[in-house]
Amino acid sequence: MDTRTLTRHLRDHGAQEGIISSTELDPEVLVARARAVPQLSGRDLVRDVTCAASYLWTGGASTLVEAPPPAGVMPAVVAYDYGIKRNILRRLTDWGCRVTVVPAATPIEAVLELQPDGVFLSNGPGDPAALPYIIEQVRSAWQSSRSWGFASGIKSSPWHAVPRP
């Protein structure tokens, strides 16, 4: 498969539903399987991948070699788990952060009660338009002047290019 061509097609035409198989070669069977898969549009996929409860990340740092963080500086970061990747948590640890991960549905008020130095909006699956509770969290976190993130966290925010208050 030419992944560059696939990437260009997805960029030009948006998300596509389909199926790839190395074992089943019958196009009719593959079409039937693809049609049997539930639609992704409008589904809250984040609830399937978020953590069940808040936790302090203790999984360690990455193996990348960098300058150590400044001595005695340990910013407290709360990371919303919309499907966060462990390597993001490792990298935040590399940079000297103390990271608390919270479930996707955690109210922003509960996060701000932890008095974090920053609120990280993680990546996650699906279309943010199907996630109104996340959009509201992003709006509130953005207004707190402590938020940063990428992927679903940023895509949930049409105002992400606008300077914070």
Backbone torsions as a table, in degrees:
resi	resn	phi	psi	omega
1	MET	NA	134.9	177.0
2	ASP	-86.8	97.8	-175.3
3	THR	-68.3	-27.4	177.3
4	ARG	-65.7	-41.2	177.8
5	THR	-65.2	-43.0	178.1
6	LEU	-60.6	-44.1	179.6
7	THR	-60.7	-44.9	178.4
8	ARG	-61.9	-42.6	-179.8
9	HIS	-61.5	-45.4	179.8
10	LEU	-65.4	-38.8	178.1
11	ARG	-63.8	-40.5	-177.4
12	ASP	-78.8	-31.1	-172.1
13	HIS	-117.8	-0.5	179.4
14	GLY	81.7	-178.3	-178.3
15	ALA	-59.2	140.1	-179.7
16	GLN	-125.0	145.4	172.9
17	GLU	-97.2	141.1	-178.8
18	GLY	-172.6	-172.6	-178.9
19	ILE	-147.0	143.0	176.7
20	ILE	-125.8	134.3	179.5
21	SER	-140.8	141.9	173.9
22	SER	-105.0	-3.8	-179.0
23	THR	-111.2	-40.5	179.0
24	GLU	-95.6	124.0	-176.9
25	LEU	-113.3	-3.4	-178.8
26	ASP	-78.2	114.0	-177.9
27	PRO	-57.5	-36.5	-179.7
28	GLU	-66.0	-41.0	178.0
29	VAL	-64.9	-43.5	-179.4
30	LEU	-65.1	-40.7	177.4
31	VAL	-62.5	-43.4	179.4
32	ALA	-62.1	-43.0	178.3
33	ARG	-63.3	-43.2	-179.6
34	ALA	-63.1	-40.3	-179.9
35	ARG	-69.9	-22.5	-179.5
36	ALA	-80.3	-15.1	179.9
37	VAL	-73.7	132.4	179.0
38	PRO	-58.3	145.8	178.1
39	GLN	-61.4	142.1	177.1
40	LEU	-85.8	-29.9	-177.6
41	SER	-61.0	128.8	176.8
42	GLY	82.6	0.4	-179.4
43	ARG	-93.9	142.5	175.2
44	ASP	-89.1	92.5	179.4
45	LEU	-81.4	-20.4	-178.8
46	VAL	-62.3	-39.8	-177.6
47	ARG	-61.9	-21.0	178.6
48	ASP	-82.8	-16.3	-174.6
49	VAL	-118.9	-10.1	-178.3
50	THR	-74.1	160.2	176.6
51	CYS	-71.4	157.3	-179.0
52	ALA	-80.9	-28.8	-177.8
53	ALA	-147.7	159.5	177.5
54	SER	-65.1	149.7	175.9
55	TYR	-155.5	154.7	175.1
56	LEU	-87.9	126.0	-179.4
57	TRP	-68.2	120.6	177.4
58	THR	-128.0	19.3	-177.1
59	GLY	-78.4	4.1	176.3
60	GLY	90.8	-178.1	-177.5
61	ALA	-99.0	177.0	177.5
62	SER	-82.1	-179.9	178.7
63	THR	-99.0	6.7	179.2
64	LEU	-73.3	141.6	-179.9
65	VAL	-96.5	121.8	178.6
66	GLU	-143.4	172.6	173.3
67	ALA	-64.2	140.1	179.6
68	PRO	-66.8	154.1	177.1
69	PRO	-65.5	160.0	179.5
70	PRO	-58.1	138.2	-179.8
71	ALA	-60.7	136.8	176.2
72	GLY	77.9	-0.2	179.7
73	VAL	-105.9	120.1	178.6
74	MET	-141.8	84.1	-179.5
75	PRO	-61.0	139.0	176.0
76	ALA	-87.4	120.8	-179.4
77	VAL	-119.7	132.6	171.1
78	VAL	-105.0	124.3	-177.9
79	ALA	-109.5	120.3	172.9
80	TYR	-72.2	129.0	-179.6
81	ASP	-94.0	93.2	173.5
82	TYR	-97.4	12.4	-174.4
83	GLY	124.6	34.0	-172.7
84	ILE	-58.5	143.8	177.5
85	LYS	-89.5	140.4	-178.7
86	ARG	-59.4	-33.1	-178.6
87	ASN	-65.9	-28.1	174.5
88	ILE	-63.8	-43.2	178.6
89	LEU	-64.1	-40.5	177.3
90	ARG	-61.6	-43.4	-178.4
91	ARG	-66.9	-40.0	176.4
92	LEU	-60.6	-38.9	176.5
93	THR	-64.3	-42.1	176.6
94	ASP	-53.5	-39.1	-176.2
95	TRP	-84.3	9.7	173.5
96	GLY	89.3	12.6	-177.7
97	CYS	-86.2	145.4	168.7
98	ARG	-96.9	115.9	-169.0
99	VAL	-111.0	123.8	171.2
100	THR	-107.7	126.3	-179.7
101	VAL	-100.2	134.2	180.0
102	VAL	-123.4	150.6	177.0
103	PRO	-61.5	155.2	-176.1
104	ALA	-56.9	-33.4	-175.6
105	ALA	-88.4	7.9	-179.8
106	THR	-65.0	125.1	178.8
107	PRO	-61.8	142.3	-179.5
108	ILE	-59.0	-31.1	179.5
109	GLU	-61.5	-40.5	178.7
110	ALA	-66.3	-37.3	177.9
111	VAL	-66.2	-46.3	-177.7
112	LEU	-67.8	-25.1	174.8
113	GLU	-63.8	-24.1	177.6
114	LEU	-75.4	-6.2	179.3
115	GLN	52.0	54.5	-179.5
116	PRO	-74.2	156.0	171.5
117	ASP	-77.3	-22.1	179.3
118	GLY	-156.9	151.3	175.5
119	VAL	-116.0	119.9	-178.5
120	PHE	-100.8	127.2	180.0
121	LEU	-101.4	107.8	-170.7
122	SER	-78.1	174.1	172.6
123	ASN	-74.5	167.9	177.8
124	GLY	-175.7	168.9	-175.3
125	PRO	-85.7	159.5	169.7
126	GLY	86.8	-171.6	-175.9
127	ASP	-96.6	117.3	-179.7
128	PRO	-57.2	-22.4	179.1
129	ALA	-61.8	-22.5	179.1
130	ALA	-87.5	6.9	-172.4
131	LEU	-126.3	66.0	-175.8
132	PRO	-60.0	-31.1	179.3
133	TYR	-67.5	-33.1	177.2
134	ILE	-72.9	-39.8	178.2
135	ILE	-58.6	-41.7	178.8
136	GLU	-66.9	-40.1	177.2
137	GLN	-60.7	-44.5	-179.2
138	VAL	-61.8	-44.7	179.4
139	ARG	-58.5	-46.6	-178.7
140	SER	-68.9	-41.6	178.9
141	ALA	-64.3	-40.6	180.0
142	TRP	-60.3	-42.1	-179.4
143	GLN	-69.2	-19.3	179.7
144	SER	-76.4	-9.9	-179.0
145	SER	65.5	17.9	-179.3
146	ARG	-119.7	5.1	-171.4
147	SER	-96.9	151.1	173.1
148	TRP	-162.4	159.3	-178.9
149	GLY	164.7	-166.7	180.0
150	PHE	-156.2	178.4	179.3
151	ALA	58.1	-126.5	-174.9
152	SER	-57.2	-37.3	179.6
153	GLY	-58.5	-43.1	180.0
154	ILE	-81.6	-41.1	-179.7
155	LYS	-61.4	-24.2	179.3
156	SER	-74.2	-7.2	-174.1
157	SER	-119.1	100.8	177.0
158	PRO	-66.9	-14.0	-178.1
159	TRP	-100.0	15.7	-174.0
160	HIS	-62.2	-20.7	179.0
161	ALA	-88.7	-6.0	-177.8
162	VAL	-87.7	131.4	178.7
163	PRO	-56.5	145.4	178.6
164	ARG	-71.0	158.1	178.1
165	PRO	-63.8	NA	NA
